[in-house]
């Protein structure tokens, strides 16, 4: 038997959620063939098969939370399916069944929290509720739920290994606490409860669990709104010159560099020039200190079907437009395939988001903490403009800069947008470093 375990997930990431299994028990697998999809707070990854054979057992089911190193399943050698073993496991014939715990619970939760280096527990003589679960460390998901809901995890009966409190135990306790009347001297638990829908509407609703990535995005965006003094200022840019330059060199550029010439390369270089002139926009607040960064790692927001990710193009001041375009195209492709690495989404100093590709005419983007600024690009819309005393139809784009007013003053924010506008309306400034 070859064990399938949760790999190292990256810095500060200790657990993941089982997204879906690509194989069923008894299916033949090849070496390095994707077996299961794991969802973390930052990215979705696939766990490949460590060896060839037959998927003998699936220990961690879809939707369960697993820690790094936890057992996911096993691969048996040869092509013979291991369905009898799987049936035996599903029937509850497990060592823990002698402890008096419900077989379903022990079957589901034991492998999640069990690591390869954990010692075997001593036999228990009391119910799981009275085990030494208070001495065992709580899982990150349990601590998080406890902090958010106000429900003390130490008071929750544990159904996991050694009586540990699992995520399912916490969710059940939160629901129970929400249904119970709230004492006068105790604040209500911070749990969002939805009023039940009318029967006619409830039958037409579909409830889908949020992915860990979406939950993390929601939490971080809300944290930014609660901590940063966020404002948004606007300007507009005439895209005539950039569009003409792109149309003139589009084919030659693609032939030489093997990458399409888009607008993101121009915007990235324009932002770098503006960041050099207005260093506060590239700064970060740390307690009572301001950290000014003399490097330019630009995050590019990429929308996927599972949520927003922001891969970082590093050292954009040292890269050509062609190198930037290649990097962005590669990140976008791998983001949609769920192949981005965690380190590729860390360390950004400024972010650019392009709602215009979806048709957005104007928006107020939210900061990507701990950054102090984010630029929003929007749809190119032809509008009548007064040019030299005449009305002309020009392709215009609204630009939005959301910024942390604790770091950036209004004058600096407006000046930054003006610098971006100048570089885009006269692209020669990018070449001449003006």
Buried (B, 14 or more C-beta within 10 A) or exposed (E): EBBBBBBEBBEEBBBBBBBEBBBEBBEBBEEEBBBBBBBBBBBBBBBBBBBBBBBBBBBBBEEBBBBBBBBBBBBBEEEEBBBEBBEEBBEEEBEBBEBEBEBEBBBBBBBBBBBEEEEEBEEBEEEBEEBEBEEBEBBBBBBBBBEBBBBEBEEBBBBBBBBBBBBBBBBBBBBEBBEEEEEEEEEEBEBEEEEEEEEEEEEEEEEEEEBBBBBBBEEBBEEBEEBBEBBBBBBBBBBBBBEEBBEEEEEEBEEEBEBEBBBBBBBBBBBBBBBBEBEBBBBBBEEEEBEEBEEBBBBBBBBBEBBBBBBBBBEBBEBEBBBBBBBBBBBBEBBBEBBBEBEBBBEBBBBBBBBBBEEBEBBBBBBBBBBBBBBBBBBBBEEEBEEEEEEEEBBBBBBBBBBBEEBBEEEBBBBBBBBBBBBBBBBEBBEEEE
